[in-house]
Amino acid sequence: MFKNKLPKSLTLIQYHVVKCVLIAWCFFSVVALFINKFWILSALLGAITSFIIFNQLMNSQFSILQNKKNSLFFIHYLSRLAIYAIPIIIFFCFKEKLNLIVIVLFLFSFQVSYIVFELTKNIKRYKRRKLKWKN
């Protein structure tokens, strides 16, 4: 059985980001049913790969901070680049059924969702501090 070794704060971030991307994927899939059904496969390929990359990013950053081994950064970075290449290679194998633009959009969906999550969290924190300074 897979055991999540991340702290609760990072698991909470993963939960919120996964929920956001799933909602976006479901909405896109409903729209894509009327436009082109193969776009759903492209979006699924991009979203699954993005999840793998995001999960690897969280685990690698946590292990680098926990073990204090900065030398691992480059290895993890290269592995993420290799994972990014997988859906592009699959696209070139199945050009007639997949859409590259949809794959790329969903390939960065987890990273964009994470940035938006962190941005909103920091804006809320800033507003709370601003209220403390006024008082």
C-alpha positions as CSV (number, residue, x, y, z in Angstrom):
1,M,0.0,0.0,0.0
2,F,1.3,3.5,-0.9
3,K,1.9,5.6,2.2
4,N,2.0,9.4,1.9
5,K,5.1,10.6,3.7
6,L,4.3,14.3,3.2
7,P,3.3,16.5,6.1
8,K,-0.4,17.4,6.5
9,S,0.1,20.9,5.2
10,L,1.4,19.6,1.9
11,T,-1.3,17.0,1.7
12,L,-3.9,19.7,2.2
13,I,-2.3,21.7,-0.7
14,Q,-2.4,18.6,-2.9
15,Y,-6.0,18.0,-2.0
16,H,-7.1,21.5,-3.0
17,V,-5.1,21.6,-6.2
18,V,-6.4,18.1,-7.3
19,K,-9.9,19.2,-6.6
20,C,-9.5,22.4,-8.6
21,V,-8.0,20.5,-11.6
22,L,-10.7,17.8,-11.5
23,I,-13.4,20.4,-11.6
24,A,-11.7,22.1,-14.6
25,W,-11.2,18.8,-16.3
26,C,-14.9,17.8,-15.8
27,F,-16.1,21.2,-17.1
28,F,-13.8,20.9,-20.1
29,S,-14.9,17.3,-20.8
30,V,-18.6,18.4,-20.9
31,V,-17.8,21.1,-23.4
32,A,-15.5,18.9,-25.4
33,L,-18.2,16.3,-25.8
34,F,-20.0,18.7,-28.2
35,I,-16.9,19.9,-30.0
36,N,-14.4,17.0,-30.4
37,K,-14.5,13.8,-28.2
38,F,-10.8,13.2,-28.7
39,W,-10.0,16.4,-26.8
40,I,-11.1,14.6,-23.7
41,L,-8.3,12.1,-24.2
42,S,-5.8,14.9,-24.8
43,A,-7.0,16.7,-21.6
44,L,-6.8,13.4,-19.6
45,L,-3.3,12.7,-20.9
46,G,-2.1,16.2,-19.9
47,A,-3.8,16.2,-16.5
48,I,-2.5,12.8,-15.5
49,T,1.0,13.7,-16.5
50,S,0.7,17.1,-14.8
51,F,-0.4,15.2,-11.6
52,I,2.6,12.9,-11.8
53,I,4.9,15.9,-12.2
54,F,3.3,17.9,-9.4
55,N,3.4,15.0,-7.1
56,Q,7.1,14.4,-7.9
57,L,7.8,18.1,-7.4
58,M,6.2,18.1,-3.9
59,N,8.0,14.9,-2.9
60,S,11.4,16.0,-4.2
61,Q,11.2,19.5,-2.6
62,F,10.2,18.0,0.7
63,S,13.0,15.4,0.6
64,I,15.6,18.1,-0.4
65,L,14.5,20.3,2.5
66,Q,14.3,17.4,5.0
67,N,17.6,15.7,4.0
68,K,19.4,19.0,3.2
69,K,20.9,17.5,0.1
70,N,20.9,20.2,-2.6
71,S,22.7,17.9,-5.0
72,L,19.4,16.0,-5.5
73,F,17.8,19.1,-7.1
74,F,19.3,18.6,-10.5
75,I,18.4,14.9,-10.7
76,H,14.8,15.6,-9.8
77,Y,14.6,18.5,-12.2
78,L,15.9,16.3,-15.1
79,S,13.4,13.6,-14.2
80,R,10.5,16.2,-14.4
81,L,11.8,17.3,-17.8
82,A,11.7,13.7,-19.0
83,I,8.2,13.3,-17.7
84,Y,7.1,16.4,-19.5
85,A,8.4,14.8,-22.7
86,I,6.2,11.7,-22.4
87,P,2.8,13.2,-23.5
88,I,4.5,15.1,-26.3
89,I,6.0,11.9,-27.6
90,I,2.6,10.2,-27.3
91,F,1.1,13.0,-29.2
92,F,3.5,12.5,-32.1
93,C,2.6,8.8,-32.1
94,F,-1.2,9.5,-32.3
95,K,-1.4,12.8,-34.1
96,E,-4.8,12.1,-35.7
97,K,-6.5,11.5,-32.3
98,L,-4.8,13.9,-29.9
99,N,-4.6,17.7,-29.8
100,L,-1.3,19.3,-28.8
101,I,-2.7,22.5,-27.5
102,V,-5.1,20.8,-25.2
103,I,-2.3,18.5,-23.9
104,V,-0.1,21.5,-23.2
105,L,-2.9,23.4,-21.5
106,F,-3.6,20.5,-19.1
107,L,0.1,19.7,-18.8
108,F,0.5,22.9,-16.7
109,S,-2.9,22.7,-15.0
110,F,-1.5,21.5,-11.6
111,Q,1.3,24.1,-11.6
112,V,-1.1,27.0,-12.5
113,S,-3.6,25.8,-9.8
114,Y,-0.9,25.6,-7.3
115,I,0.3,29.1,-8.1
116,V,-3.3,30.5,-7.8
117,F,-3.8,28.6,-4.5
118,E,-0.6,30.0,-3.0
119,L,-1.4,33.5,-4.4
120,T,-4.9,33.6,-2.8
121,K,-3.5,32.2,0.5
122,N,-0.8,34.9,0.6
123,I,-3.3,37.7,-0.3
124,K,-5.5,36.6,2.6
125,R,-2.5,36.5,4.9
126,Y,-1.5,40.0,3.8
127,K,-5.0,41.4,4.4
128,R,-5.0,40.0,7.9
129,R,-1.6,41.6,8.6
130,K,-2.7,44.9,7.2
131,L,-5.7,44.9,9.6
132,K,-3.4,44.2,12.5
133,W,-1.1,47.1,11.5
134,K,-4.1,49.5,11.4
135,N,-5.1,48.6,14.9
